[in-house]
């Protein structure tokens, strides 16, 4: 496992960080490169467990937004396989969803169904500790509004006010540069107030409407962890990590928590345009 700086230099330490100054705030990011998907999944599960343990030393609970997709799925399975060795207090851990397809929660295409299968059923996690996006509403817009209300109730914060600070937001990356269900050129990219919104089907399958967290709440997270694997993600990772393209073209480039940090965990094929 190797950490890579923005200029492409290989660093032997996994603690190497890149700090971008913006006014009086700092955006801290790190790229960790793994040999393959198996190593990425193991490293990802270790990072998640570490975030959880560190958080619960200072706060009474650990709140994490989960991503869908094949790479996060393998990471969740690795986390479940760690068992008690992960050292996570599941009774103080609460799961949310960065996005969801507008399908029933037991549909094979559902992110919740994937997380339930790979993680929730395999660890002692109470069903009440996984706040699923309510896709039983008449349409995706109403599902988004309902989820925002549920988040507001959980965090005891009005949905019309500043977004709550998730302890960790786990995100994936699409070949088109999307993350969560923030797709290129979509109206959701311009949302500055709502914590959750809906999106029309993107160019990638399946062709269903989506519900997604927005930049305001994702960029309020204390930690963001991107999980990226595969040669086909190399261009998107380069654009998102270097941040030299507009978010309308590469939405993942808009994830820049100014009071938190971002860790990009990628395998070598995905990171090939960032490394020598």
C-alpha positions in Angstrom: 0.0 0.0 0.0 1.5 3.4 -1.1 0.6 7.0 -0.6 0.8 9.2 -3.6 1.1 13.0 -3.7 -0.6 15.2 -6.3 2.6 15.5 -8.4 2.8 11.7 -8.8 5.6 11.1 -6.4 5.5 7.8 -4.5 5.7 8.1 -0.8 6.5 5.2 1.5 4.4 6.6 4.4 0.6 6.3 4.5 0.5 9.5 6.6 1.4 11.8 3.7 -1.2 14.5 3.3 -1.8 17.3 0.8 -3.1 20.6 2.2 -4.8 23.2 0.0 -5.1 26.6 1.6 -8.4 28.5 1.0 -8.6 31.6 3.1 -8.2 30.5 6.7 -9.4 27.0 6.0 -7.5 23.9 4.9 -8.6 21.1 2.7 -6.6 18.0 3.6 -6.6 15.0 1.2 -4.6 11.8 0.9 -4.3 9.1 -1.8 -3.5 5.6 -0.7 -2.7 3.1 -3.6 -3.3 -0.6 -3.1 -2.1 -3.4 -5.4 -5.5 -4.8 -6.2 -9.1 -4.9 -5.2 -8.6 -7.4 -2.4 -6.0 -5.2 -0.8 -8.2 -2.2 -1.2 -11.1 -3.9 0.5 -8.9 -5.0 3.4 -7.4 -1.5 3.7 -10.8 0.2 3.4 -12.3 -1.9 6.2 -9.3 -1.2 8.4 -9.7 2.6 7.7 -13.4 2.5 8.5 -12.8 0.6 11.7 -10.1 3.1 12.7 -12.3 6.0 12.0 -15.0 4.4 14.2 -12.7 3.7 17.1 -11.2 7.2 17.0 -14.6 8.9 16.8 -16.0 7.0 19.7 -13.1 8.0 21.9 -14.3 11.5 21.6 -18.1 11.3 20.9 -20.9 9.0 22.1 -21.7 7.7 18.6 -20.3 7.1 15.1 -22.4 8.3 12.2 -21.5 7.1 8.7 -23.0 7.5 5.2 -22.6 4.4 3.0 -22.1 4.2 -0.7 -23.4 1.6 -3.2 -21.3 -0.1 -5.9 -19.1 -3.1 -6.3 -16.0 -1.6 -4.7 -17.8 -0.5 -1.5 -19.6 -3.9 -1.4 -16.4 -5.8 -1.2 -15.1 -3.4 1.5 -18.3 -3.9 3.6 -17.8 -7.7 3.2 -14.2 -7.4 4.4 -15.4 -5.3 7.4 -18.0 -7.9 8.3 -15.4 -10.6 8.1 -13.1 -8.8 10.6 -15.7 -9.6 13.2 -14.8 -8.5 16.7 -11.3 -7.8 15.7 -12.5 -4.6 14.1 -13.0 -3.2 17.5 -16.2 -1.3 16.5 -18.9 -0.7 19.1 -21.9 -1.5 16.8 -24.3 -0.4 19.5 -23.0 3.2 19.1 -22.7 3.1 15.3 -25.4 4.5 13.0 -25.6 4.0 9.2 -27.1 6.4 6.6 -27.1 6.2 2.8 -25.4 8.7 0.5 -27.7 7.7 -2.3 -30.3 5.2 -3.3 -32.1 4.0 -6.4 -35.8 4.6 -6.4 -36.7 0.9 -6.1 -38.1 -1.1 -3.2 -35.5 -1.7 -0.5 -35.5 -5.5 -1.1 -34.9 -5.0 -4.9 -31.5 -6.4 -6.0 -30.6 -3.0 -7.4 -31.1 -1.3 -4.0 -28.0 0.0 -2.2 -29.8 -0.8 1.1 -30.3 -4.4 0.0 -26.6 -4.7 -0.8 -25.5 -3.3 2.5 -28.0 -5.4 4.4 -26.6 -8.6 2.7 -22.9 -7.8 3.0 -22.8 -6.1 6.4 -25.9 -5.5 8.4 -27.0 -9.1 8.7 -23.5 -10.3 9.5 -22.7 -8.1 12.5 -24.8 -7.3 15.6 -26.3 -4.2 14.2 -29.8 -3.2 15.2 -32.2 -2.5 12.3 -32.9 0.9 13.9 -29.3 1.8 13.5 -29.5 1.8 9.7 -31.6 4.7 8.4 -32.7 3.6 4.9 -33.9 6.1 2.3 -37.7 5.6 2.2 -38.3 4.5 -1.3 -41.9 3.6 -0.6 -43.0 7.2 -1.2 -45.0 8.1 -4.4 -42.0 9.5 -6.2 -38.3 10.2 -5.8 -38.8 13.8 -4.8 -41.0 12.9 -1.9 -38.6 10.2 -0.8 -35.8 12.8 -0.8 -37.9 15.2 1.3 -38.8 12.4 3.7 -35.2 11.4 4.2 -34.1 14.9 4.9 -36.8 15.1 7.6 -35.6 11.8 9.1 -32.0 13.1 9.2 -33.2 16.4 10.8 -35.0 14.4 13.5 -32.0 12.1 14.1 -29.5 15.0 14.4 -32.0 17.3 16.2 -31.3 20.0 13.6 -33.9 21.7 11.3 -33.6 20.7 7.7 -33.7 24.3 6.7 -30.5 25.1 8.7 -26.9 24.1 8.3 -26.4 20.4 7.6 -25.3 18.0 10.4 -21.7 16.7 10.5 -21.5 13.1 9.6 -18.4 11.5 11.1 -17.7 9.6 7.9 -19.1 9.7 4.4 -18.0 6.7 2.2 -18.2 7.4 -1.5 -17.6 5.6 -4.8 -16.6 7.0 -8.2 -18.2 6.4 -11.5 -16.4 6.2 -14.9 -18.3 9.5 -15.7 -17.0 11.2 -12.6 -20.2 10.9 -10.6 -20.3 10.2 -6.9 -23.3 9.3 -4.8 -26.0 10.1 -7.4 -24.5 13.5 -8.3 -24.2 13.1 -12.1 -22.5 15.3 -14.6 -24.6 18.4 -15.6 -27.4 17.3 -13.3 -29.5 20.0 -11.5 -28.5 18.4 -8.2 -25.0 19.7 -8.5 -26.3 23.3 -8.1 -28.2 22.5 -4.9 -26.9 24.7 -2.1 -29.5 24.4 0.6 -31.2 21.0 0.7 -29.4 18.1 2.3 -31.1 15.5 0.1 -32.5 15.8 -3.4 -33.5 13.6 -6.2 -32.0 12.9 -9.6 -33.3 11.7 -12.9 -31.6 8.5 -14.3 -28.0 9.0 -15.3 -26.3 7.6 -18.3 -25.3 4.5 -16.4 -27.6 1.6 -15.6 -30.0 0.9 -14.1 -32.3 3.6 -15.6 -34.1 4.6 -12.5 -34.5 7.8 -10.6 -32.1 8.3 -7.7 -32.2 10.0 -4.2 -28.9 11.5 -3.2 -27.2 13.5 -0.5 -26.0 16.8 -1.8 -22.7 18.8 -1.6 -23.8 20.7 1.5 -24.1 17.6 3.7 -21.3 15.6 2.1 -18.9 18.5 2.5 -19.9 18.9 6.1 -18.5 15.5 7.0 -15.6 15.2 9.3 -14.0 12.5 7.1 -14.7 11.4 3.5 -13.4 8.1 2.2 -13.5 7.4 -1.6 -13.2 3.8 -2.7 -12.1 3.5 -6.3 -11.0 0.4 -8.3 -10.5 -0.5 -11.9 -8.6 0.7 -14.9 -11.8 2.2 -16.3 -11.9 4.7 -13.4 -8.4 6.1 -14.1 -9.4 9.2 -16.0 -12.3 10.0 -13.5 -9.9 9.5 -10.6 -7.3 11.8 -12.1 -9.9 14.5 -12.8 -11.5 14.2 -9.3 -8.3 14.0 -7.3 -6.5 16.8 -9.1 -9.6 19.0 -9.2 -8.7 20.7 -12.4 -12.0 20.1 -14.1 -15.4 21.7 -13.4 -17.8 19.8 -11.2 -20.4 19.9 -14.0 -18.1 17.5 -15.8 -16.7 15.6 -12.8 -19.0 15.9 -9.8 -16.6 14.0 -7.5 -14.3 17.0 -7.8 -16.8 19.0 -5.8 -16.3 16.9 -2.7 -14.0 19.2 -0.7 -14.9 19.3 3.0 -13.3 22.5 4.3 -13.4 21.4 7.9 -12.6 17.7 7.3 -10.4 15.5 5.2 -10.6 13.2 2.2 -8.9 9.9 1.8 -8.8 8.4 -1.7 -8.3 4.7 -1.5 -7.6 3.3 -5.0 -6.1 0.2 -6.6 -3.1 0.5 -9.0 -5.2 0.3 -12.2 -7.4 3.2 -11.1 -4.4 5.2 -9.9 -2.3 4.6 -13.0 -2.6 8.2 -14.2 -1.5 9.6 -10.8 1.6 7.4 -10.3 4.9 6.8 -12.0 
